[in-house]
């Protein structure tokens, strides 16, 4: 079943897309549909160092991480 979709794109991107579609004897809609159907799900994997940190701040009263990091760096290096 076909549905209508409205997109907001940069004018230059639209022009380039129309030229590409015309050159390839297709439409922007068909190109976009094929692109979306070709997408594969990506499993996001975290670096092991990041995984080790999981839960490290659980129960912490830190509300501003940037300030907490600055405090720790000052304490360590000053």
KOLNU-289230 format. One line per 2 residues: number of its first residue (from 1); their letters; for each residue x, y, z of N, C-alpha, C, O. Coordinates in pm, 1 decimal. Layout:
# residues N
NUM	A	X:Y:Z:X:Y:Z:X:Y:Z:X:Y:Z  ... .
# end
This chain:
# residues 78
1	XX	84.7:-118.0:0.0:0.0:0.0:0.0:89.1:124.3:0.0:178.3:136.7:83.9  66.3:212.3:-89.9:143.3:335.4:-101.6:88.2:441.0:-5.2:-33.2:456.8:7.6 .
3	XX	177.6:512.3:61.7:142.4:623.7:150.3:223.3:744.2:107.7:333.4:730.7:54.2  168.4:861.7:131.4:239.1:984.8:97.3:325.6:1027.6:214.9:285.2:1015.5:330.6 .
5	XX	445.1:1077.8:184.4:538.9:1124.8:285.4:592.7:1259.6:241.7:634.2:1275.4:126.9  592.4:1356.1:330.8:646.3:1488.3:300.3:777.5:1504.4:375.9:783.8:1480.0:496.4 .
7	XX	882.3:1545.5:304.8:1013.2:1566.8:365.1:1055.7:1711.3:347.0:1018.0:1776.2:249.5  1133.2:1760.6:439.8:1194.2:1893.3:427.4:1343.1:1872.9:404.8:1413.5:1819.5:490.5 .
9	XX	1390.0:1915.9:288.5:1531.0:1898.3:252.9:1589.0:2028.6:202.0:1517.2:2118.9:159.1  1720.0:2035.9:207.9:1791.5:2149.8:152.6:1764.8:2155.4:1.8:1760.7:2052.4:-65.5 .
11	XX	1747.1:2274.8:-48.8:1714.3:2292.4:-191.0:1819.9:2229.5:-282.1:1786.3:2170.6:-384.9  1946.2:2242.0:-244.8:2054.1:2184.5:-325.6:2044.1:2032.0:-327.0:2070.7:1969.1:-429.4 .
13	XX	2006.2:1972.8:-214.9:1991.9:1826.6:-208.3:1877.5:1780.2:-298.0:1887.8:1676.9:-364.2  1768.9:1856.6:-299.9:1654.7:1821.7:-384.5:1695.6:1827.2:-531.5:1665.3:1736.1:-608.5 .
15	XX	1763.3:1932.3:-569.2:1807.6:1948.0:-708.0:1900.8:1834.0:-748.7:1885.4:1775.2:-855.7  1996.0:1804.0:-663.7:2090.7:1696.6:-692.1:2017.1:1562.6:-702.5:2047.1:1481.8:-790.3 .
17	XX	1921.4:1539.4:-613.3:1843.7:1416.0:-616.4:1761.9:1402.8:-743.2:1755.3:1295.1:-802.4  1699.2:1512.4:-785.4:1619.0:1510.5:-909.4:1707.3:1483.3:-1030.4:1669.5:1406.9:-1119.2 .
19	XX	1824.9:1545.5:-1034.4:1916.6:1523.4:-1146.5:1962.8:1377.4:-1149.5:1968.0:1315.0:-1255.5  1995.7:1324.8:-1033.2:2041.0:1185.8:-1024.1:1929.4:1090.9:-1067.0:1952.9:995.3:-1140.9 .
21	XX	1808.3:1118.4:-1019.8:1693.9:1033.4:-1054.9:1668.6:1036.4:-1205.9:1645.2:932.3:-1267.3  1673.3:1154.7:-1264.8:1649.5:1167.3:-1408.5:1756.8:1091.7:-1486.9:1726.2:1021.1:-1583.0 .
23	XX	1881.3:1106.7:-1445.5:1992.3:1038.7:-1511.8:1975.6:887.1:-1505.5:2014.4:815.8:-1598.0  1917.3:838.2:-1395.2:1899.8:694.6:-1374.6:1758.5:646.8:-1409.8:1720.1:534.7:-1376.5 .
25	XX	1682.4:732.2:-1476.8:1548.5:697.7:-1524.3:1460.2:641.8:-1412.3:1399.8:535.4:-1426.1  1454.2:715.6:-1301.8:1371.9:676.4:-1187.6:1315.5:802.9:-1123.4:1330.5:912.3:-1177.8 .
27	XX	1251.9:788.7:-1010.1:1197.6:904.2:-938.7:1264.5:915.2:-801.6:1324.1:819.9:-751.4  1252.8:1033.1:-743.6:1306.5:1050.7:-608.0:1236.7:955.9:-510.9:1300.5:897.1:-423.6 .
29	XX	1107.2:941.8:-526.5:1031.9:852.4:-437.8:1083.3:709.6:-445.7:1102.5:643.5:-343.7  1105.5:662.7:-568.3:1154.5:525.8:-585.5:1296.1:510.6:-529.7:1327.6:409.9:-466.4 .
31	XX	1380.8:610.4:-553.3:1517.3:605.7:-499.2:1514.8:601.4:-347.2:1586.2:522.2:-285.6  1433.0:686.2:-287.1:1426.3:693.0:-141.0:1369.8:562.8:-84.2:1418.4:513.1:17.4 .
33	XX	1267.8:507.9:-149.4:1209.5:382.2:-103.4:1313.2:269.6:-107.6:1325.1:192.6:-12.3  1388.1:259.9:-217.7:1491.3:155.5:-228.0:1598.8:174.5:-121.6:1648.6:77.7:-64.1 .
35	XX	1634.0:301.0:-96.0:1733.4:329.5:8.2:1684.1:280.6:144.0:1757.0:211.8:215.5  1561.6:315.5:179.7:1508.5:276.1:310.2:1497.2:124.1:323.5:1526.1:68.0:429.2 .
37	XX	1455.5:59.1:216.8:1442.0:-86.7:221.4:1577.4:-157.1:229.3:1585.7:-270.7:276.1  1683.4:-90.0:183.8:1816.9:-149.4:187.6:1885.8:-131.7:322.8:1987.7:-195.8:348.3 .
39	XX	1832.3:-46.1:409.6:1894.9:-22.4:539.4:1894.2:-149.8:623.5:1796.1:-224.1:625.5  2003.6:-173.0:691.8:2015.2:-288.5:780.2:2024.8:-238.9:923.9:2089.8:-137.8:950.6 .
41	XX	1960.8:-309.3:1015.9:1972.2:-267.5:1156.0:2117.8:-278.1:1202.9:2190.0:-370.9:1166.3  2158.0:-182.7:1283.2:2294.7:-180.6:1333.8:2291.0:-208.7:1482.7:2223.3:-139.8:1559.0 .
43	XX	2364.7:-310.6:1522.6:2373.6:-342.5:1664.7:2481.0:-252.8:1725.4:2597.8:-257.3:1686.9  2438.2:-172.0:1820.3:2531.8:-79.3:1883.2:2610.7:-153.9:1989.8:2554.2:-205.0:2086.5 .
45	XX	2740.5:-159.3:1970.9:2826.8:-226.4:2067.6:2912.8:-123.3:2138.1:2973.4:-37.0:2074.6  2917.2:-133.3:2268.4:2995.7:-40.8:2348.5:3136.2:-96.1:2367.8:3156.8:-217.3:2373.1 .
47	XX	3230.4:-6.5:2378.1:3369.1:-44.3:2405.6:3375.0:-108.6:2544.2:3304.3:-64.4:2634.8  3458.2:-212.4:2562.8:3466.8:-279.2:2693.2:3496.3:-185.2:2809.6:3446.1:-206.4:2920.0 .
49	XX	3577.0:-81.6:2786.5:3606.4:14.2:2894.0:3480.5:87.4:2938.1:3463.5:116.5:3056.5  3393.4:116.8:2844.3:3267.8:184.6:2876.8:3176.8:89.1:2953.1:3111.9:129.1:3049.7 .
51	XX	3171.7:-35.6:2910.7:3087.0:-134.2:2978.4:3128.4:-154.8:3124.0:3043.9:-176.9:3210.7  3260.0:-147.5:3150.4:3307.2:-162.6:3289.0:3257.3:-50.2:3378.7:3244.6:-68.3:3499.8 .
53	XX	3229.0:65.7:3320.3:3183.1:180.7:3397.9:3033.2:175.1:3427.9:2983.0:251.1:3510.7  2962.9:85.6:3360.8:2817.6:76.6:3377.2:2782.4:58.2:3525.1:2829.8:-34.5:3590.8 .
55	XX	2700.0:146.7:3574.6:2654.2:140.0:3713.1:2748.7:203.8:3813.3:2720.6:202.6:3933.2  2859.9:259.3:3767.5:2959.2:316.7:3859.1:2903.2:434.2:3938.6:2946.9:458.3:4051.1 .
57	XX	2808.5:506.6:3883.2:2752.9:622.8:3953.5:2618.6:592.0:4019.8:2552.3:682.2:4071.1  2579.3:466.5:4018.7:2451.8:429.7:4079.5:2452.5:468.8:4227.4:2545.5:435.2:4300.8 .
59	XX	2350.2:538.4:4269.4:2340.6:582.7:4407.6:2419.4:709.3:4436.3:2414.9:760.3:4548.3  2490.0:759.9:4339.7:2568.8:881.2:4356.9:2476.8:1003.1:4360.2:2369.0:1003.2:4300.7 .
61	XX	2520.8:1105.0:4429.7:2442.9:1228.3:4437.0:2494.1:1332.0:4337.8:2464.2:1450.8:4350.4  2570.7:1287.3:4240.1:2624.8:1376.7:4138.8:2510.7:1422.2:4048.2:2442.6:1340.6:3986.2 .
63	XX	2491.3:1552.5:4041.7:2386.5:1605.8:3955.2:2446.5:1675.3:3833.6:2381.3:1686.4:3729.7  2569.8:1721.9:3846.2:2636.0:1788.1:3734.6:2768.3:1716.5:3710.0:2866.6:1739.7:3780.4 .
65	XX	2769.7:1630.6:3611.1:2886.3:1547.8:3584.4:3007.5:1633.0:3548.5:3119.0:1602.8:3591.1  2987.0:1739.4:3470.4:3098.6:1824.9:3429.6:3167.4:1884.8:3552.0:3290.1:1884.9:3560.7 .
67	XX	3089.5:1934.9:3644.9:3147.9:1992.9:3766.1:3219.7:1886.9:3848.6:3326.0:1913.5:3904.7  3163.0:1768.3:3856.3:3225.2:1660.7:3932.6:3359.9:1622.0:3871.3:3456.5:1599.2:3944.1 .
69	XX	3366.9:1614.6:3741.2:3492.6:1581.1:3673.0:3595.5:1690.4:3696.5:3711.6:1661.6:3725.8  3553.0:1816.9:3683.7:3644.6:1928.8:3707.6:3699.7:1924.7:3850.0:3818.8:1947.3:3871.6 .
71	XX	3613.5:1896.2:3946.2:3655.5:1887.2:4086.7:3761.0:1778.4:4105.0:3862.5:1799.3:4171.6  3735.7:1661.5:4044.9:3829.1:1550.3:4059.2:3962.9:1580.5:3992.4:4068.4:1545.9:4045.7 .
73	XX	3958.7:1645.4:3875.2:4083.8:1677.6:3806.7:4162.8:1782.2:3884.6:4285.2:1772.1:3893.3  4096.6:1881.1:3940.6:4165.1:1981.6:4021.9:4228.5:1915.4:4145.2:4342.1:1945.0:4182.1 .
75	XX	4152.6:1826.5:4206.6:4199.9:1755.9:4326.3:4323.5:1672.2:4292.7:4417.6:1664.7:4371.8  4322.4:1609.7:4175.1:4431.8:1521.4:4135.8:4555.7:1598.6:4091.2:4667.9:1560.2:4123.9 .
77	XX	4535.6:1707.6:4016.4:4650.2:1775.4:3955.5:4689.9:1907.2:4019.0:4795.8:1960.4:3985.7  4610.9:1961.5:4107.4:4648.6:2090.2:4170.1:4687.6:2074.8:4314.7:4721.4:2173.3:4380.3 .
# end
